[in-house]
Amino acid sequence: MLAPMAPHFATELWSKFQSCPNRLGTPIMWDKSVLEQTWPELDDDYPLDIIVK
């Protein structure tokens, strides 16, 4: 979510994440750049309570 606002910084961070030995997350395409990743999908059924005071 950082890539659209700070693409150069996000690319540097992604290059370091790609070299980590314990990578989690199957929907992540590790062989692609951060700018080619898909956006997270919204779960409409997630139980989230918003309280505004």
PQR file of N, CA, C, O and H, with PARSE charges and radii, in Angstrom:
ATOM      1  N   MET A   1       0.820  -1.178   0.000 -0.4000 1.5000
ATOM      2  CA  MET A   1       0.000   0.000   0.000 -0.0000 2.0000
ATOM      3  C   MET A   1       0.872   1.253   0.000  0.5500 1.7000
ATOM      4  O   MET A   1       0.383   2.364  -0.202 -0.5500 1.4000
ATOM      5  N   LEU A   2       2.134   1.063   0.223 -0.4000 1.5000
ATOM      6  CA  LEU A   2       3.073   2.180   0.223 -0.0000 2.0000
ATOM      7  C   LEU A   2       3.519   2.551  -1.192  0.5500 1.7000
ATOM      8  O   LEU A   2       3.888   3.696  -1.454 -0.5500 1.4000
ATOM      9  H   LEU A   2       2.532   0.160   0.387  0.4000 1.0000
ATOM     10  N   ALA A   3       3.482   1.582  -2.095 -0.4000 1.5000
ATOM     11  CA  ALA A   3       4.045   1.764  -3.436 -0.0000 2.0000
ATOM     12  C   ALA A   3       3.470   2.942  -4.224  0.5500 1.7000
ATOM     13  O   ALA A   3       4.248   3.643  -4.872 -0.5500 1.4000
ATOM     14  H   ALA A   3       3.182   0.652  -1.883  0.4000 1.0000
ATOM     15  N   PRO A   4       2.164   3.205  -4.212 -0.5600 1.5000
ATOM     16  CA  PRO A   4       1.671   4.341  -5.002  0.2800 2.0000
ATOM     17  C   PRO A   4       2.166   5.696  -4.508  0.5500 1.7000
ATOM     18  O   PRO A   4       2.325   6.625  -5.299 -0.5500 1.4000
ATOM     19  N   MET A   5       2.411   5.814  -3.204 -0.4000 1.5000
ATOM     20  CA  MET A   5       2.814   7.103  -2.646 -0.0000 2.0000
ATOM     21  C   MET A   5       4.324   7.285  -2.580  0.5500 1.7000
ATOM     22  O   MET A   5       4.821   8.408  -2.668 -0.5500 1.4000
ATOM     23  H   MET A   5       2.282   5.059  -2.561  0.4000 1.0000
ATOM     24  N   ALA A   6       5.047   6.196  -2.427 -0.4000 1.5000
ATOM     25  CA  ALA A   6       6.506   6.252  -2.328 -0.0000 2.0000
ATOM     26  C   ALA A   6       7.101   5.064  -3.081  0.5500 1.7000
ATOM     27  O   ALA A   6       7.613   4.137  -2.453 -0.5500 1.4000
ATOM     28  H   ALA A   6       4.644   5.284  -2.355  0.4000 1.0000
ATOM     29  N   PRO A   7       7.044   5.074  -4.417 -0.5600 1.5000
ATOM     30  CA  PRO A   7       7.459   3.896  -5.184  0.2800 2.0000
ATOM     31  C   PRO A   7       8.929   3.525  -5.029  0.5500 1.7000
ATOM     32  O   PRO A   7       9.260   2.339  -4.993 -0.5500 1.4000
ATOM     33  N   HIS A   8       9.804   4.497  -4.939 -0.4000 1.5000
ATOM     34  CA  HIS A   8      11.232   4.182  -4.826 -0.0000 2.0000
ATOM     35  C   HIS A   8      11.541   3.541  -3.474  0.5500 1.7000
ATOM     36  O   HIS A   8      12.294   2.570  -3.399 -0.5500 1.4000
ATOM     37  H   HIS A   8       9.536   5.460  -4.969  0.4000 1.0000
ATOM     38  N   PHE A   9      10.965   4.083  -2.422 -0.4000 1.5000
ATOM     39  CA  PHE A   9      11.160   3.529  -1.083 -0.0000 2.0000
ATOM     40  C   PHE A   9      10.551   2.131  -0.983  0.5500 1.7000
ATOM     41  O   PHE A   9      11.159   1.226  -0.413 -0.5500 1.4000
ATOM     42  H   PHE A   9      10.354   4.873  -2.483  0.4000 1.0000
ATOM     43  N   ALA A  10       9.353   1.958  -1.536 -0.4000 1.5000
ATOM     44  CA  ALA A  10       8.688   0.651  -1.508 -0.0000 2.0000
ATOM     45  C   ALA A  10       9.492  -0.394  -2.279  0.5500 1.7000
ATOM     46  O   ALA A  10       9.561  -1.551  -1.864 -0.5500 1.4000
ATOM     47  H   ALA A  10       8.859   2.693  -1.999  0.4000 1.0000
ATOM     48  N   THR A  11      10.092  -0.001  -3.383 -0.4000 1.5000
ATOM     49  CA  THR A  11      10.901  -0.929  -4.172 -0.0000 2.0000
ATOM     50  C   THR A  11      12.136  -1.367  -3.398  0.5500 1.7000
ATOM     51  O   THR A  11      12.517  -2.536  -3.453 -0.5500 1.4000
ATOM     52  H   THR A  11      10.036   0.939  -3.721  0.4000 1.0000
ATOM     53  N   GLU A  12      12.762  -0.453  -2.684 -0.4000 1.5000
ATOM     54  CA  GLU A  12      13.928  -0.806  -1.865 -0.0000 2.0000
ATOM     55  C   GLU A  12      13.540  -1.761  -0.739  0.5500 1.7000
ATOM     56  O   GLU A  12      14.242  -2.740  -0.483 -0.5500 1.4000
ATOM     57  H   GLU A  12      12.453   0.497  -2.639  0.4000 1.0000
ATOM     58  N   LEU A  13      12.429  -1.479  -0.070 -0.4000 1.5000
ATOM     59  CA  LEU A  13      11.966  -2.374   0.988 -0.0000 2.0000
ATOM     60  C   LEU A  13      11.645  -3.756   0.430  0.5500 1.7000
ATOM     61  O   LEU A  13      11.993  -4.772   1.031 -0.5500 1.4000
ATOM     62  H   LEU A  13      11.859  -0.684  -0.279  0.4000 1.0000
ATOM     63  N   TRP A  14      10.982  -3.787  -0.719 -0.4000 1.5000
ATOM     64  CA  TRP A  14      10.592  -5.060  -1.330 -0.0000 2.0000
ATOM     65  C   TRP A  14      11.810  -5.896  -1.703  0.5500 1.7000
ATOM     66  O   TRP A  14      11.794  -7.118  -1.558 -0.5500 1.4000
ATOM     67  H   TRP A  14      10.699  -2.962  -1.207  0.4000 1.0000
ATOM     68  N   SER A  15      12.855  -5.246  -2.178 -0.4000 1.5000
ATOM     69  CA  SER A  15      14.056  -5.998  -2.555 -0.0000 2.0000
ATOM     70  C   SER A  15      14.677  -6.679  -1.335  0.5500 1.7000
ATOM     71  O   SER A  15      15.255  -7.759  -1.456 -0.5500 1.4000
ATOM     72  H   SER A  15      12.867  -4.253  -2.296  0.4000 1.0000
ATOM     73  N   LYS A  16      14.560  -6.061  -0.178 -0.4000 1.5000
ATOM     74  CA  LYS A  16      15.068  -6.683   1.052 -0.0000 2.0000
ATOM     75  C   LYS A  16      14.141  -7.799   1.525  0.5500 1.7000
ATOM     76  O   LYS A  16      14.615  -8.829   2.004 -0.5500 1.4000
ATOM     77  H   LYS A  16      14.090  -5.184  -0.080  0.4000 1.0000
ATOM     78  N   PHE A  17      12.823  -7.608   1.397 -0.4000 1.5000
ATOM     79  CA  PHE A  17      11.875  -8.659   1.776 -0.0000 2.0000
ATOM     80  C   PHE A  17      12.046  -9.890   0.901  0.5500 1.7000
ATOM     81  O   PHE A  17      11.889 -11.015   1.378 -0.5500 1.4000
ATOM     82  H   PHE A  17      12.438  -6.771   1.008  0.4000 1.0000
ATOM     83  N   GLN A  18      12.364  -9.693  -0.367 -0.4000 1.5000
ATOM     84  CA  GLN A  18      12.531 -10.814  -1.291 -0.0000 2.0000
ATOM     85  C   GLN A  18      13.702 -11.703  -0.892  0.5500 1.7000
ATOM     86  O   GLN A  18      13.692 -12.901  -1.177 -0.5500 1.4000
ATOM     87  H   GLN A  18      12.491  -8.779  -0.754  0.4000 1.0000
ATOM     88  N   SER A  19      14.702 -11.139  -0.244 -0.4000 1.5000
ATOM     89  CA  SER A  19      15.880 -11.928   0.119 -0.0000 2.0000
ATOM     90  C   SER A  19      15.769 -12.584   1.499  0.5500 1.7000
ATOM     91  O   SER A  19      16.693 -13.281   1.917 -0.5500 1.4000
ATOM     92  H   SER A  19      14.710 -10.166  -0.012  0.4000 1.0000
ATOM     93  N   CYS A  20      14.666 -12.376   2.208 -0.4000 1.5000
ATOM     94  CA  CYS A  20      14.475 -13.005   3.522 -0.0000 2.0000
ATOM     95  C   CYS A  20      14.260 -14.505   3.359  0.5500 1.7000
ATOM     96  O   CYS A  20      13.572 -14.931   2.432 -0.5500 1.4000
ATOM     97  H   CYS A  20      13.915 -11.810   1.868  0.4000 1.0000
ATOM     98  N   PRO A  21      14.840 -15.310   4.247 -0.5600 1.5000
ATOM     99  CA  PRO A  21      14.706 -16.761   4.108  0.2800 2.0000
ATOM    100  C   PRO A  21      13.318 -17.294   4.467  0.5500 1.7000
ATOM    101  O   PRO A  21      12.868 -18.264   3.857 -0.5500 1.4000
ATOM    102  N   ASN A  22      12.637 -16.700   5.425 -0.4000 1.5000
ATOM    103  CA  ASN A  22      11.336 -17.206   5.884 -0.0000 2.0000
ATOM    104  C   ASN A  22      10.211 -16.319   5.372  0.5500 1.7000
ATOM    105  O   ASN A  22       9.669 -15.495   6.109 -0.5500 1.4000
ATOM    106  H   ASN A  22      13.003 -15.912   5.921  0.4000 1.0000
ATOM    107  N   ARG A  23       9.870 -16.493   4.115 -0.4000 1.5000
ATOM    108  CA  ARG A  23       8.814 -15.676   3.517 -0.0000 2.0000
ATOM    109  C   ARG A  23       7.474 -16.371   3.676  0.5500 1.7000
ATOM    110  O   ARG A  23       7.327 -17.544   3.332 -0.5500 1.4000
ATOM    111  H   ARG A  23      10.310 -17.162   3.516  0.4000 1.0000
ATOM    112  N   LEU A  24       6.503 -15.645   4.195 -0.4000 1.5000
ATOM    113  CA  LEU A  24       5.157 -16.171   4.380 -0.0000 2.0000
ATOM    114  C   LEU A  24       4.217 -15.496   3.398  0.5500 1.7000
ATOM    115  O   LEU A  24       4.535 -14.441   2.849 -0.5500 1.4000
ATOM    116  H   LEU A  24       6.623 -14.692   4.474  0.4000 1.0000
ATOM    117  N   GLY A  25       3.096 -16.085   3.185 -0.4000 1.5000
ATOM    118  CA  GLY A  25       2.076 -15.473   2.344 -0.0000 2.0000
ATOM    119  C   GLY A  25       2.055 -16.062   0.953  0.5500 1.7000
ATOM    120  O   GLY A  25       2.869 -15.691   0.108 -0.5500 1.4000
ATOM    121  H   GLY A  25       2.838 -16.942   3.631  0.4000 1.0000
ATOM    122  N   THR A  26       1.147 -16.963   0.707 -0.4000 1.5000
ATOM    123  CA  THR A  26       1.076 -17.603  -0.599 -0.0000 2.0000
ATOM    124  C   THR A  26       0.543 -16.704  -1.705  0.5500 1.7000
ATOM    125  O   THR A  26       0.927 -16.904  -2.857 -0.5500 1.4000
ATOM    126  H   THR A  26       0.485 -17.265   1.393  0.4000 1.0000
ATOM    127  N   PRO A  27      -0.331 -15.709  -1.426 -0.5600 1.5000
ATOM    128  CA  PRO A  27      -0.795 -14.890  -2.547  0.2800 2.0000
ATOM    129  C   PRO A  27       0.248 -13.878  -3.035  0.5500 1.7000
ATOM    130  O   PRO A  27       0.001 -13.146  -3.994 -0.5500 1.4000
ATOM    131  N   ILE A  28       1.394 -13.836  -2.387 -0.4000 1.5000
ATOM    132  CA  ILE A  28       2.433 -12.882  -2.778 -0.0000 2.0000
ATOM    133  C   ILE A  28       3.281 -13.488  -3.887  0.5500 1.7000
ATOM    134  O   ILE A  28       3.755 -14.618  -3.772 -0.5500 1.4000
ATOM    135  H   ILE A  28       1.595 -14.430  -1.608  0.4000 1.0000
ATOM    136  N   MET A  29       3.464 -12.735  -4.952 -0.4000 1.5000
ATOM    137  CA  MET A  29       4.292 -13.186  -6.076 -0.0000 2.0000
ATOM    138  C   MET A  29       5.714 -12.690  -5.836  0.5500 1.7000
ATOM    139  O   MET A  29       6.049 -11.559  -6.187 -0.5500 1.4000
ATOM    140  H   MET A  29       3.078 -11.817  -5.045  0.4000 1.0000
ATOM    141  N   TRP A  30       6.546 -13.535  -5.241 -0.4000 1.5000
ATOM    142  CA  TRP A  30       7.881 -13.126  -4.821 -0.0000 2.0000
ATOM    143  C   TRP A  30       8.809 -12.840  -5.990  0.5500 1.7000
ATOM    144  O   TRP A  30       9.800 -12.128  -5.824 -0.5500 1.4000
ATOM    145  H   TRP A  30       6.274 -14.454  -4.956  0.4000 1.0000
ATOM    146  N   ASP A  31       8.517 -13.370  -7.152 -0.4000 1.5000
ATOM    147  CA  ASP A  31       9.397 -13.143  -8.296 -0.0000 2.0000
ATOM    148  C   ASP A  31       9.061 -11.858  -9.046  0.5500 1.7000
ATOM    149  O   ASP A  31       9.764 -11.507  -9.994 -0.5500 1.4000
ATOM    150  H   ASP A  31       7.713 -13.948  -7.286  0.4000 1.0000
ATOM    151  N   LYS A  32       8.014 -11.152  -8.652 -0.4000 1.5000
ATOM    152  CA  LYS A  32       7.614  -9.895  -9.292 -0.0000 2.0000
ATOM    153  C   LYS A  32       7.990  -8.717  -8.400  0.5500 1.7000
ATOM    154  O   LYS A  32       8.248  -8.885  -7.208 -0.5500 1.4000
ATOM    155  H   LYS A  32       7.443 -11.437  -7.883  0.4000 1.0000
ATOM    156  N   SER A  33       8.019  -7.529  -8.988 -0.4000 1.5000
ATOM    157  CA  SER A  33       8.342  -6.332  -8.206 -0.0000 2.0000
ATOM    158  C   SER A  33       7.144  -5.930  -7.353  0.5500 1.7000
ATOM    159  O   SER A  33       6.039  -6.438  -7.540 -0.5500 1.4000
ATOM    160  H   SER A  33       7.810  -7.392  -9.956  0.4000 1.0000
ATOM    161  N   VAL A  34       7.370  -5.030  -6.432 -0.4000 1.5000
ATOM    162  CA  VAL A  34       6.296  -4.576  -5.546 -0.0000 2.0000
ATOM    163  C   VAL A  34       5.223  -3.830  -6.336  0.5500 1.7000
ATOM    164  O   VAL A  34       4.056  -3.832  -5.944 -0.5500 1.4000
ATOM    165  H   VAL A  34       8.268  -4.617  -6.281  0.4000 1.0000
ATOM    166  N   LEU A  35       5.597  -3.204  -7.426 -0.4000 1.5000
ATOM    167  CA  LEU A  35       4.634  -2.461  -8.233 -0.0000 2.0000
ATOM    168  C   LEU A  35       3.737  -3.382  -9.055  0.5500 1.7000
ATOM    169  O   LEU A  35       2.722  -2.933  -9.588 -0.5500 1.4000
ATOM    170  H   LEU A  35       6.545  -3.202  -7.744  0.4000 1.0000
ATOM    171  N   GLU A  36       4.090  -4.655  -9.167 -0.4000 1.5000
ATOM    172  CA  GLU A  36       3.289  -5.622  -9.918 -0.0000 2.0000
ATOM    173  C   GLU A  36       2.412  -6.495  -9.024  0.5500 1.7000
ATOM    174  O   GLU A  36       1.706  -7.369  -9.528 -0.5500 1.4000
ATOM    175  H   GLU A  36       4.915  -5.020  -8.734  0.4000 1.0000
ATOM    176  N   GLN A  37       2.441  -6.279  -7.723 -0.4000 1.5000
ATOM    177  CA  GLN A  37       1.643  -7.083  -6.796 -0.0000 2.0000
ATOM    178  C   GLN A  37       0.170  -6.683  -6.875  0.5500 1.7000
ATOM    179  O   GLN A  37      -0.164  -5.556  -7.240 -0.5500 1.4000
ATOM    180  H   GLN A  37       3.014  -5.569  -7.314  0.4000 1.0000
ATOM    181  N   THR A  38      -0.699  -7.625  -6.527 -0.4000 1.5000
ATOM    182  CA  THR A  38      -2.129  -7.327  -6.520 -0.0000 2.0000
ATOM    183  C   THR A  38      -2.503  -6.618  -5.223  0.5500 1.7000
ATOM    184  O   THR A  38      -1.827  -6.753  -4.204 -0.5500 1.4000
ATOM    185  H   THR A  38      -0.428  -8.541  -6.230  0.4000 1.0000
ATOM    186  N   TRP A  39      -3.595  -5.860  -5.285 -0.4000 1.5000
ATOM    187  CA  TRP A  39      -4.088  -5.182  -4.096 -0.0000 2.0000
ATOM    188  C   TRP A  39      -4.775  -6.189  -3.190  0.5500 1.7000
ATOM    189  O   TRP A  39      -5.334  -7.171  -3.677 -0.5500 1.4000
ATOM    190  H   TRP A  39      -4.145  -5.751  -6.113  0.4000 1.0000
ATOM    191  N   PRO A  40      -4.745  -5.967  -1.882 -0.5600 1.5000
ATOM    192  CA  PRO A  40      -5.465  -6.863  -0.971  0.2800 2.0000
ATOM    193  C   PRO A  40      -6.965  -6.809  -1.261  0.5500 1.7000
ATOM    194  O   PRO A  40      -7.501  -5.768  -1.642 -0.5500 1.4000
ATOM    195  N   GLU A  41      -7.627  -7.945  -1.075 -0.4000 1.5000
ATOM    196  CA  GLU A  41      -9.070  -7.988  -1.286 -0.0000 2.0000
ATOM    197  C   GLU A  41      -9.789  -7.730   0.029  0.5500 1.7000
ATOM    198  O   GLU A  41      -9.351  -8.176   1.090 -0.5500 1.4000
ATOM    199  H   GLU A  41      -7.192  -8.791  -0.766  0.4000 1.0000
ATOM    200  N   LEU A  42     -10.884  -7.014  -0.054 -0.4000 1.5000
ATOM    201  CA  LEU A  42     -11.678  -6.664   1.113 -0.0000 2.0000
ATOM    202  C   LEU A  42     -12.643  -7.795   1.434  0.5500 1.7000
ATOM    203  O   LEU A  42     -13.348  -8.291   0.555 -0.5500 1.4000
ATOM    204  H   LEU A  42     -11.240  -6.653  -0.915  0.4000 1.0000
ATOM    205  N   ASP A  43     -12.668  -8.196   2.693 -0.4000 1.5000
ATOM    206  CA  ASP A  43     -13.609  -9.216   3.149 -0.0000 2.0000
ATOM    207  C   ASP A  43     -14.819  -8.505   3.729  0.5500 1.7000
ATOM    208  O   ASP A  43     -14.761  -7.985   4.843 -0.5500 1.4000
ATOM    209  H   ASP A  43     -12.095  -7.793   3.406  0.4000 1.0000
ATOM    210  N   ASP A  44     -15.920  -8.479   2.980 -0.4000 1.5000
ATOM    211  CA  ASP A  44     -17.126  -7.776   3.424 -0.0000 2.0000
ATOM    212  C   ASP A  44     -17.761  -8.405   4.659  0.5500 1.7000
ATOM    213  O   ASP A  44     -18.525  -7.742   5.361 -0.5500 1.4000
ATOM    214  H   ASP A  44     -15.968  -8.902   2.075  0.4000 1.0000
ATOM    215  N   ASP A  45     -17.461  -9.667   4.935 -0.4000 1.5000
ATOM    216  CA  ASP A  45     -18.054 -10.359   6.076 -0.0000 2.0000
ATOM    217  C   ASP A  45     -17.195 -10.291   7.336  0.5500 1.7000
ATOM    218  O   ASP A  45     -17.549 -10.898   8.346 -0.5500 1.4000
ATOM    219  H   ASP A  45     -16.841 -10.205   4.365  0.4000 1.0000
ATOM    220  N   TYR A  46     -16.075  -9.568   7.302 -0.4000 1.5000
ATOM    221  CA  TYR A  46     -15.205  -9.454   8.471 -0.0000 2.0000
ATOM    222  C   TYR A  46     -15.937  -8.679   9.565  0.5500 1.7000
ATOM    223  O   TYR A  46     -16.443  -7.587   9.307 -0.5500 1.4000
ATOM    224  H   TYR A  46     -15.788  -9.075   6.481  0.4000 1.0000
ATOM    225  N   PRO A  47     -16.000  -9.228  10.791 -0.5600 1.5000
ATOM    226  CA  PRO A  47     -16.730  -8.557  11.873  0.2800 2.0000
ATOM    227  C   PRO A  47     -15.923  -7.386  12.453  0.5500 1.7000
ATOM    228  O   PRO A  47     -15.098  -7.577  13.346 -0.5500 1.4000
ATOM    229  N   LEU A  48     -16.159  -6.217  11.954 -0.4000 1.5000
ATOM    230  CA  LEU A  48     -15.434  -5.030  12.403 -0.0000 2.0000
ATOM    231  C   LEU A  48     -16.430  -4.019  12.949  0.5500 1.7000
ATOM    232  O   LEU A  48     -17.332  -3.578  12.238 -0.5500 1.4000
ATOM    233  H   LEU A  48     -16.829  -6.062  11.228  0.4000 1.0000
ATOM    234  N   ASP A  49     -16.262  -3.659  14.201 -0.4000 1.5000
ATOM    235  CA  ASP A  49     -17.124  -2.664  14.827 -0.0000 2.0000
ATOM    236  C   ASP A  49     -16.402  -1.328  14.843  0.5500 1.7000
ATOM    237  O   ASP A  49     -15.267  -1.235  15.310 -0.5500 1.4000
ATOM    238  H   ASP A  49     -15.529  -4.017  14.779  0.4000 1.0000
ATOM    239  N   ILE A  50     -17.053  -0.305  14.339 -0.4000 1.5000
ATOM    240  CA  ILE A  50     -16.486   1.042  14.336 -0.0000 2.0000
ATOM    241  C   ILE A  50     -17.267   1.880  15.335  0.5500 1.7000
ATOM    242  O   ILE A  50     -18.487   2.012  15.241 -0.5500 1.4000
ATOM    243  H   ILE A  50     -17.975  -0.381  13.960  0.4000 1.0000
ATOM    244  N   ILE A  51     -16.544   2.441  16.288 -0.4000 1.5000
ATOM    245  CA  ILE A  51     -17.165   3.266  17.320 -0.0000 2.0000
ATOM    246  C   ILE A  51     -16.625   4.682  17.178  0.5500 1.7000
ATOM    247  O   ILE A  51     -15.418   4.908  17.253 -0.5500 1.4000
ATOM    248  H   ILE A  51     -15.552   2.334  16.364  0.4000 1.0000
ATOM    249  N   VAL A  52     -17.527   5.624  16.974 -0.4000 1.5000
ATOM    250  CA  VAL A  52     -17.153   7.031  16.837 -0.0000 2.0000
ATOM    251  C   VAL A  52     -17.745   7.785  18.014  0.5500 1.7000
ATOM    252  O   VAL A  52     -18.948   7.717  18.266 -0.5500 1.4000
ATOM    253  H   VAL A  52     -18.508   5.440  16.914  0.4000 1.0000
ATOM    254  N   LYS A  53     -16.895   8.502  18.729 -0.4000 1.5000
ATOM    255  CA  LYS A  53     -17.379   9.276  19.884 -0.0000 2.0000
ATOM    256  C   LYS A  53     -17.296  10.745  19.592  0.5500 1.7000
ATOM    257  O   LYS A  53     -17.656  11.564  20.437 -0.5500 1.4000
ATOM    258  H   LYS A  53     -15.918   8.557  18.524  0.4000 1.0000
TER
END
